[in-house]
Amino acid sequence: MLKLERVGARYGRVLALKNISFQVKEKQVVTLIGSNGAGKSTVLRVISGLLKPQVGKIVFCGEDISGLPPDKVVAKGIAHCPEGRKVFSELSVRENLEMGAYLEKSKKMLDDKIRRIFTSFPILKERQNQVAGTLSGGEQQQLAIARALMSDPKMVLFDEPSLGLAPILVNLVEGIIRKLKIDGQTILLIEQNANMALGVADYGYVMETGGIILEGPCSGLRKDEKVVQAYLGGLE
């Protein structure tokens, strides 16, 4: 479904991505793991159009989307759930969800989407008229995920969905991603919690300083000595 072919990107003079190549198959959950500054979030920014690649090609569903602006990328079927939740704090929960479906012109279809979201995220139904900035961290993360799903995406990009959350809320986020996987949602996941990421995903890529140094099925990466020592706390 998604293929990056020797993609390179810079922030000014800083080389952030070094000709990386990888793919995500339909209905697959793929994770990128690596230390802070490895370039993981930059990969998502390049895919979603927030940063233009200097070289290489990004192909989605057989179409070259390299350098398309973010609104065009969303229209193609890619939703980006950013790091740090980034809800519209002064808008209500319902208004945040409506922002996630801004491409939807039918009021009936919009209401149907919101009803489906409320079925999956009952706490958001309870809080639908509450200002998003007053929600707890876990509730805001659920809202950020739900907002991304409002566009009925073919693929979701998750950037550190458990960052800054208490352990019980990390488990909640993991459960949401597992449910999406069961439902057949294609996902590219960046997650600092490598144990969680490798437990949820089917296939993984390990990044260092803007490049991919290792890849394979997650079941194998969990047993790889380098991965265990660097990202899994030295525990097999």
Backbone as numpy.savetxt, mean C-alpha at the origin, in Angstrom:
# Nx Ny Nz CAx CAy CAz Cx Cy Cz
0.24 -8.33 -13.39 -0.58 -7.12 -13.39 0.28 -5.86 -13.39
1.30 -5.85 -12.52 2.22 -4.71 -12.45 3.64 -5.18 -12.70
4.35 -4.42 -13.51 5.75 -4.76 -13.77 6.58 -3.48 -13.83
7.64 -3.45 -13.05 8.63 -2.37 -13.12 9.84 -2.90 -13.86
10.28 -2.16 -14.86 11.40 -2.59 -15.69 12.53 -1.57 -15.61
13.55 -1.88 -14.83 14.76 -1.06 -14.68 14.40 0.41 -14.40
13.58 0.60 -13.37 13.13 1.94 -13.00 14.16 2.62 -12.10
14.50 3.85 -12.45 15.39 4.67 -11.63 14.73 6.00 -11.33
15.00 6.55 -10.14 14.39 7.82 -9.75 15.32 8.57 -8.81
15.18 9.89 -8.80 16.00 10.76 -7.97 15.14 11.77 -7.22
15.65 12.19 -6.06 15.17 13.37 -5.38 16.27 14.41 -5.53
16.11 15.30 -6.50 17.19 16.23 -6.79 18.42 15.47 -7.28
19.54 15.63 -6.58 20.76 14.93 -6.96 20.90 13.57 -6.30
19.97 13.27 -5.39 20.05 12.01 -4.64 19.41 10.87 -5.44
20.20 9.83 -5.71 19.68 8.66 -6.42 18.90 7.80 -5.44
17.59 7.71 -5.64 16.72 7.00 -4.70 16.44 5.57 -5.13
16.31 5.35 -6.45 16.07 4.01 -6.98 17.08 3.73 -8.08
17.67 2.53 -8.03 18.73 2.17 -8.97 18.26 1.08 -9.92
17.55 1.48 -10.96 17.16 0.54 -12.01 16.56 -0.75 -11.46
15.51 -0.62 -10.68 14.92 -1.81 -10.07 13.86 -2.43 -10.98
13.75 -3.73 -10.89 12.77 -4.49 -11.67 12.09 -5.49 -10.75
10.77 -5.53 -10.81 10.02 -6.58 -10.11 8.61 -6.60 -10.67
7.83 -7.58 -10.24 6.46 -7.69 -10.73 5.51 -8.15 -9.63
4.25 -7.82 -9.83 3.17 -8.27 -8.94 2.11 -8.91 -9.81
1.80 -10.16 -9.55 0.80 -10.85 -10.33 -0.60 -10.57 -9.78
-1.61 -10.77 -10.62 -2.99 -10.56 -10.21 -3.35 -11.43 -9.02
-4.05 -10.85 -8.05 -4.51 -11.51 -6.82 -3.37 -11.97 -5.94
-2.19 -11.40 -6.15 -1.02 -11.75 -5.34 -0.74 -10.62 -4.34
-0.24 -11.00 -3.17 0.25 -10.01 -2.21 1.78 -10.08 -2.23
2.39 -8.97 -2.60 3.85 -8.88 -2.68 4.32 -7.84 -1.67
5.40 -8.12 -0.98 5.94 -7.18 -0.02 7.35 -6.74 -0.38
7.65 -5.49 -0.07 9.01 -4.97 -0.14 9.45 -4.71 1.29
10.56 -5.34 1.69 11.09 -5.09 3.03 12.49 -4.52 2.91
12.93 -3.85 3.95 14.24 -3.23 3.96 14.31 -2.19 5.05
15.49 -1.70 5.33 15.67 -0.72 6.39 15.15 0.64 5.95
15.05 1.57 6.89 14.66 2.94 6.56 15.65 3.53 5.56
15.13 4.22 4.55 15.99 4.81 3.55 16.38 3.89 2.41
15.84 2.67 2.41 16.19 1.70 1.36 15.53 2.05 0.03
14.47 2.87 0.06 13.80 3.25 -1.18 12.42 2.66 -1.35
11.91 2.00 -0.31 10.62 1.31 -0.43 9.47 2.28 -0.72
9.37 3.32 0.08 8.29 4.29 -0.15 8.44 5.00 -1.49
9.67 5.19 -1.92 9.90 5.83 -3.22 9.33 4.98 -4.34
9.41 3.67 -4.21 8.82 2.78 -5.21 7.33 3.06 -5.35
6.63 3.19 -4.23 5.19 3.44 -4.28 4.90 4.82 -4.86
5.72 5.80 -4.52 5.53 7.15 -5.04 5.70 7.19 -6.56
6.64 6.41 -7.06 6.86 6.35 -8.51 5.69 5.66 -9.20
5.21 4.57 -8.62 4.08 3.85 -9.22 2.84 4.73 -9.25
2.57 5.43 -8.15 1.32 6.20 -8.04 1.41 7.57 -8.69
2.54 7.92 -9.27 2.66 9.16 -10.02 3.08 10.36 -9.21
3.41 10.17 -7.94 3.85 11.29 -7.10 5.29 11.69 -7.40
6.05 10.78 -8.00 7.43 11.04 -8.40 7.65 10.41 -9.76
8.16 11.18 -10.71 8.36 10.65 -12.05 9.67 9.88 -12.14
9.63 8.68 -12.74 10.88 7.94 -12.93 11.75 8.63 -13.97
13.06 8.59 -13.74 13.99 9.17 -14.72 14.27 8.20 -15.85
14.32 6.93 -15.50 14.54 5.89 -16.51 13.63 4.71 -16.21
13.47 3.83 -17.19 12.71 2.61 -16.99 11.24 2.76 -17.34
10.52 1.69 -17.09 9.11 1.63 -17.50 8.28 0.97 -16.40
7.06 1.51 -16.21 6.09 0.93 -15.29 4.89 0.49 -16.11
4.61 -0.79 -16.09 3.52 -1.36 -16.90 2.46 -1.90 -15.95
1.20 -1.46 -16.16 0.09 -1.92 -15.33 -1.01 -2.43 -16.24
-1.38 -3.69 -16.06 -2.41 -4.33 -16.90 -2.08 -4.16 -18.38
-0.81 -4.30 -18.71 -0.38 -4.24 -20.10 -0.19 -2.86 -20.67
-0.38 -1.82 -19.86 -0.29 -0.43 -20.34 0.85 0.30 -19.64
1.61 1.05 -20.39 2.70 1.84 -19.83 2.11 3.06 -19.10
2.31 3.11 -17.77 1.79 4.23 -16.98 2.92 5.09 -16.44
4.12 4.91 -16.96 5.28 5.66 -16.47 5.04 7.16 -16.54
5.16 7.82 -15.40 5.06 9.27 -15.39 3.67 9.85 -15.45
2.63 9.01 -15.43 1.26 9.55 -15.41 1.02 10.30 -14.10
0.22 11.36 -14.12 -0.11 12.07 -12.87 -0.98 11.19 -11.97
-0.98 11.47 -10.67 -1.69 10.61 -9.71 -3.15 10.36 -10.03
-3.88 11.39 -10.49 -5.30 11.18 -10.76 -5.52 10.20 -11.90
-4.62 10.20 -12.87 -4.72 9.25 -13.98 -4.37 7.83 -13.53
-3.42 7.72 -12.59 -3.04 6.41 -12.06 -4.21 5.81 -11.28
-4.88 6.64 -10.49 -6.06 6.17 -9.75 -7.13 5.70 -10.72
-7.33 6.46 -11.79 -8.33 6.09 -12.79 -8.00 4.76 -13.47
-6.72 4.42 -13.54 -6.32 3.14 -14.13 -6.59 1.97 -13.20
-6.78 2.27 -11.89 -7.12 1.20 -10.95 -6.11 0.95 -9.85
-5.25 1.92 -9.56 -4.27 1.77 -8.48 -4.60 2.76 -7.37
-4.76 2.25 -6.14 -5.02 3.10 -4.98 -3.81 3.06 -4.06
-3.44 4.22 -3.51 -2.26 4.34 -2.66 -2.73 4.70 -1.25
-2.44 3.82 -0.29 -2.74 4.09 1.11 -1.43 4.55 1.76
-1.25 5.85 1.98 0.07 6.38 2.32 0.49 6.13 3.77
1.79 6.27 3.99 2.35 6.17 5.34 1.79 7.29 6.22
1.58 6.97 7.49 1.13 7.98 8.43 -0.35 8.31 8.33
-1.11 7.43 7.70 -2.57 7.53 7.59 -3.02 8.71 6.73
-2.67 9.94 7.09 -2.97 11.12 6.27 -4.44 11.21 5.85
-5.33 11.08 6.84 -6.74 11.33 6.57 -6.95 12.84 6.48
-8.08 13.24 5.91 -8.44 14.66 5.88 -9.02 14.99 7.25
-8.19 15.53 8.13 -8.51 15.60 9.56 -9.69 16.51 9.87
-9.98 17.50 9.03 -11.07 18.43 9.31 -12.39 18.00 8.67
-12.35 16.92 7.90 -13.58 16.39 7.29 -14.11 15.24 8.12
-15.39 14.93 7.95 -15.97 13.80 8.66 -15.49 12.49 8.05
-15.77 11.41 8.76 -15.42 10.08 8.26 -16.10 9.84 6.91
-17.37 10.15 6.83 -18.10 9.94 5.58 -17.51 10.79 4.45
-17.18 12.03 4.74 -16.60 12.90 3.72 -15.24 12.39 3.25
-14.47 11.81 4.16 -13.20 11.19 3.76 -13.44 10.05 2.78
-14.45 9.24 3.07 -14.77 8.13 2.18 -15.22 8.64 0.82
-16.00 9.68 0.81 -16.45 10.26 -0.45 -15.27 10.78 -1.27
-14.25 11.31 -0.60 -13.05 11.78 -1.29 -12.33 10.62 -1.97
-12.41 9.44 -1.37 -11.78 8.26 -1.97 -12.45 7.80 -3.24
-13.70 8.24 -3.44 -14.46 7.84 -4.63 -14.80 9.06 -5.47
-13.87 10.02 -5.53 -14.18 11.27 -6.23 -14.43 11.07 -7.73
-13.97 9.94 -8.28 -14.20 9.67 -9.69 -15.62 9.14 -9.96
-16.30 8.72 -8.90 -17.64 8.16 -9.05 -18.67 9.28 -9.24
-19.40 9.27 -10.35 -20.36 10.33 -10.66 -21.78 10.01 -10.20
-22.05 8.72 -9.97 -23.40 8.31 -9.59 -23.57 8.36 -8.07
-24.54 9.13 -7.60 -24.82 9.20 -6.17 -25.23 7.84 -5.62
-26.03 7.09 -6.38 -26.45 5.76 -5.94 -25.26 4.83 -5.79
-24.35 4.84 -6.77 -23.18 3.98 -6.70 -22.29 4.37 -5.52
-22.17 5.68 -5.28 -21.37 6.16 -4.15 -21.96 5.67 -2.84
-23.26 5.78 -2.69 -23.91 5.31 -1.46 -23.75 3.81 -1.30
-23.83 3.06 -2.40 -23.64 1.60 -2.34 -22.23 1.26 -1.87
-21.24 1.99 -2.38 -19.85 1.75 -1.97 -19.66 2.03 -0.48
-20.24 3.12 -0.01 -20.11 3.45 1.41 -20.79 2.40 2.28
-21.94 1.89 1.84 -22.61 0.82 2.60 -21.73 -0.42 2.68
-21.07 -0.77 1.57 -20.19 -1.94 1.58 -19.00 -1.72 2.52
-18.46 -0.51 2.51 -17.35 -0.19 3.39 -17.78 -0.29 4.85
-18.98 0.20 5.16 -19.47 0.15 6.54 -19.69 -1.29 7.01
-19.99 -2.19 6.07 -20.13 -3.60 6.42 -18.79 -4.18 6.84
-17.73 -3.78 6.13 -16.39 -4.29 6.43 -15.72 -3.56 7.59
-16.09 -2.30 7.78 -15.49 -1.47 8.83 -16.60 -0.87 9.70
-17.22 -1.67 10.56 -18.37 -1.20 11.34 -18.07 0.00 12.23
-16.83 0.12 12.71 -16.50 1.27 13.56 -16.64 2.57 12.77
-16.38 2.52 11.47 -16.50 3.73 10.65 -17.98 4.12 10.48
-18.86 3.14 10.46 -20.29 3.46 10.40 -20.71 4.19 11.67
-20.20 3.70 12.81 -20.52 4.35 14.08 -19.99 5.78 14.13
-18.85 6.00 13.48 -18.16 7.29 13.56 -18.38 8.15 12.30
-19.33 7.79 11.45 -19.40 8.40 10.11 -19.54 9.92 10.12
-20.15 10.47 11.16 -20.32 11.93 11.23 -19.26 12.61 12.09
-18.34 11.82 12.61 -17.29 12.37 13.47 -16.16 12.95 12.63
-15.55 14.03 13.10 -14.41 14.63 12.40 -13.24 13.66 12.48
-12.62 13.39 11.33 -11.60 12.34 11.25 -10.41 12.60 12.15
-10.08 13.86 12.37 -8.92 14.18 13.21 -9.10 13.82 14.66
-10.33 13.54 15.08 -10.59 13.17 16.47 -10.63 11.65 16.67
-10.45 10.88 15.61 -10.43 9.43 15.73 -9.13 8.97 16.38
-9.16 7.78 16.94 -7.93 7.17 17.46 -7.02 6.78 16.30
-5.77 6.47 16.62 -4.83 6.08 15.56 -5.30 4.86 14.78
-5.83 3.87 15.50 -6.32 2.67 14.82 -7.52 2.95 13.94
-8.41 3.83 14.41 -9.58 4.18 13.63 -9.19 4.98 12.39
-8.20 5.86 12.54 -7.72 6.62 11.39 -7.09 5.69 10.34
-6.39 4.68 10.80 -5.78 3.75 9.84 -6.86 2.96 9.11
-7.89 2.55 9.81 -9.01 1.88 9.14 -9.66 2.81 8.12
-9.79 4.08 8.46 -10.38 5.05 7.54 -9.49 5.23 6.31
-8.18 5.28 6.51 -7.25 5.44 5.38 -7.35 4.25 4.43
-7.44 3.05 5.00 -7.57 1.84 4.17 -8.91 1.84 3.44
-9.98 2.15 4.19 -11.31 2.17 3.59 -11.40 3.21 2.48
-10.80 4.37 2.69 -10.81 5.41 1.67 -10.13 4.94 0.39
-9.02 4.21 0.54 -8.33 3.66 -0.64 -9.21 2.66 -1.38
-10.00 1.90 -0.64 -10.85 0.88 -1.25 -12.08 1.47 -1.94
-12.40 2.71 -1.64 -13.60 3.34 -2.21 -13.52 3.49 -3.73
-12.33 3.46 -4.28 -12.20 3.60 -5.74 -12.32 2.25 -6.46
-12.65 1.18 -5.71 -12.72 -0.17 -6.28 -11.44 -0.49 -7.05
-10.29 -0.37 -6.41 -9.02 -0.52 -7.13 -8.74 -1.94 -7.57
-8.04 -2.05 -8.69 -7.52 -3.35 -9.11 -6.33 -3.74 -8.25
-5.63 -2.73 -7.71 -4.44 -2.96 -6.91 -4.33 -1.88 -5.84
-3.91 -2.29 -4.63 -3.71 -1.35 -3.54 -2.24 -1.33 -3.14
-1.70 -0.12 -2.99 -0.35 0.08 -2.49 -0.44 0.48 -1.02
0.10 -0.34 -0.13 0.08 -0.04 1.30 1.48 0.39 1.74
1.58 1.59 2.33 2.86 2.09 2.82 2.84 2.13 4.34
3.50 1.17 4.97 3.64 1.09 6.43 2.29 1.20 7.15
1.33 0.33 6.87 0.01 0.46 7.48 -0.02 0.27 8.99
0.99 -0.39 9.58 0.97 -0.61 11.03 1.88 0.36 11.78
2.48 1.31 11.08 3.44 2.23 11.69 2.81 3.02 12.83
3.44 2.96 14.00 3.01 3.76 15.14 1.80 3.23 15.87
1.33 2.05 15.51 0.14 1.50 16.16 0.52 0.55 17.29
-0.34 0.47 18.29 -0.15 -0.48 19.38 -0.26 -1.90 18.84
0.38 -2.88 19.53 0.37 -4.28 19.03 -1.02 -4.82 18.70
-2.02 -4.50 19.51 -3.36 -5.03 19.23 -3.91 -4.45 17.94
-3.54 -3.21 17.63 -4.00 -2.57 16.40 -3.20 -3.06 15.20
-1.95 -3.43 15.43 -1.15 -4.06 14.37 -1.83 -5.35 13.93
-2.32 -6.11 14.90 -3.03 -7.35 14.59 -4.31 -7.07 13.81
-4.97 -5.97 14.15 -6.19 -5.59 13.44 -5.89 -5.27 11.98
-4.83 -4.49 11.74 -4.45 -4.14 10.38 -4.06 -5.39 9.59
-3.30 -6.28 10.24 -2.92 -7.53 9.58 -4.16 -8.32 9.18
-5.14 -8.35 10.06 -6.38 -9.06 9.76 -7.11 -8.47 8.57
-7.11 -7.14 8.46 -7.75 -6.48 7.33 -7.07 -6.86 6.03
-5.73 -6.86 6.04 -4.98 -7.20 4.82 -5.20 -8.65 4.45
-5.25 -9.54 5.45 -5.51 -10.95 5.17 -6.89 -11.13 4.56
-7.87 -10.38 5.06 -9.22 -10.48 4.50 -9.24 -10.00 3.05
-8.54 -8.91 2.76 -8.45 -8.43 1.38 -7.81 -9.47 0.48
-6.79 -10.15 1.01 -6.12 -11.20 0.24 -7.09 -12.34 -0.09
-7.86 -12.76 0.90 -8.85 -13.81 0.69 -9.87 -13.40 -0.37
-10.20 -12.11 -0.36 -11.18 -11.59 -1.33 -10.59 -11.42 -2.73
-9.29 -11.68 -2.88 -8.68 -11.62 -4.20 -8.09 -10.28 -4.59
-7.90 -9.40 -3.60 -7.33 -8.08 -3.88 -5.83 -8.19 -4.15
-5.36 -7.58 -5.21 -3.93 -7.51 -5.50 -3.32 -6.41 -4.65
-2.19 -6.72 -3.98 -1.62 -5.80 -3.00 -0.10 -5.74 -3.13
0.43 -4.53 -3.07 1.87 -4.31 -2.90 2.04 -3.67 -1.53
2.73 -4.36 -0.64 2.80 -3.98 0.77 4.22 -3.60 1.18
4.35 -2.41 1.75 5.58 -2.01 2.42 5.27 -2.00 3.91
6.10 -2.68 4.69 5.80 -2.81 6.10 7.11 -2.98 6.89
7.33 -2.08 7.88 8.53 -2.17 8.70 8.53 -3.43 9.54
7.35 -3.91 9.91 7.19 -5.14 10.66 7.35 -6.31 9.68
8.60 -6.74 9.50 8.90 -7.76 8.49 8.24 -9.10 8.82
8.11 -9.40 10.10 7.44 -10.65 10.47 6.01 -10.67 9.95
5.32 -9.55 10.14 3.95 -9.45 9.65 3.90 -9.49 8.13
4.77 -8.72 7.50 4.77 -8.64 6.04 5.02 -9.98 5.39
6.03 -10.69 5.87 6.38 -11.98 5.28 5.35 -13.05 5.63
4.61 -12.83 6.71 3.55 -13.77 7.08 2.30 -13.62 6.23
2.05 -12.40 5.77 0.85 -12.12 4.99 1.09 -12.32 3.49
2.25 -11.89 3.00 2.50 -11.85 1.56 2.85 -13.22 0.97
2.69 -13.31 -0.34 3.05 -14.53 -1.08 4.52 -14.49 -1.52
4.95 -13.31 -1.93 6.29 -13.16 -2.52 6.90 -11.87 -2.00
8.22 -11.88 -1.82 8.87 -10.71 -1.25 10.14 -10.31 -1.97
10.45 -9.02 -1.86 11.70 -8.45 -2.37 12.37 -7.70 -1.23
13.66 -7.89 -1.10 14.44 -7.20 -0.07 15.21 -6.06 -0.73
15.05 -4.85 -0.19 15.70 -3.68 -0.76 16.81 -3.15 0.15
17.87 -2.67 -0.46 18.94 -1.94 0.23 19.42 -0.82 -0.67
19.53 0.39 -0.11 20.06 1.57 -0.80 19.57 1.69 -2.25
18.26 1.60 -2.42 17.66 1.86 -3.72 17.66 0.71 -4.70
18.11 -0.46 -4.28 18.13 -1.61 -5.17 17.58 -2.86 -4.51
17.23 -3.84 -5.31 16.74 -5.11 -4.81 17.90 -6.09 -4.73
18.12 -6.65 -3.54 19.26 -7.55 -3.33 18.85 -9.01 -3.19
17.55 -9.24 -2.98 17.10 -10.62 -2.73 15.61 -10.68 -3.02
15.16 -11.82 -3.51 13.73 -12.02 -3.75 13.39 -13.49 -3.62
12.12 -13.77 -3.44 11.67 -15.15 -3.39 10.34 -15.29 -2.69
9.77 -16.51 -2.69 8.55 -16.75 -1.92 8.80 -16.42 -0.45
7.81 -15.87 0.20 8.00 -15.43 1.58 8.34 -16.58 2.52
7.84 -17.75 2.21 8.17 -18.91 3.04 9.67 -19.17 3.04
10.32 -18.92 1.91 11.76 -19.09 1.83 12.52 -17.94 2.45
12.05 -16.71 2.24 12.73 -15.54 2.79 12.73 -15.58 4.32
11.69 -16.14 4.91 11.62 -16.23 6.38 12.71 -17.13 6.95
13.27 -17.98 6.10 14.33 -18.89 6.55 15.71 -18.46 6.10
15.77 -17.40 5.29 17.05 -16.94 4.79 17.85 -16.28 5.92
19.10 -16.70 6.08 19.91 -16.24 7.22 20.06 -14.72 7.26
20.28 -14.10 6.10 20.45 -12.64 6.05 19.16 -11.93 6.46
18.03 -12.43 5.98 16.75 -11.82 6.31 16.46 -12.00 7.80
16.72 -13.19 8.31 16.46 -13.47 9.72 17.27 -12.53 10.61
18.54 -12.40 10.31 19.42 -11.57 11.14 19.10 -10.08 11.02
18.79 -9.63 9.81 18.61 -8.20 9.58 17.21 -7.70 9.91
16.20 -8.54 9.68 14.82 -8.02 9.74 13.88 -8.79 10.67
14.29 -9.96 11.10 13.40 -10.76 11.94 13.93 -10.94 13.35
14.81 -10.07 13.75 15.32 -10.08 15.12 16.24 -11.22 15.44
16.78 -11.86 14.39 17.71 -12.96 14.62 17.05 -14.23 15.07
15.71 -14.26 15.00 14.97 -15.44 15.45 14.31 -16.12 14.29
14.52 -17.42 14.16 13.86 -18.17 13.10 12.51 -18.64 13.59
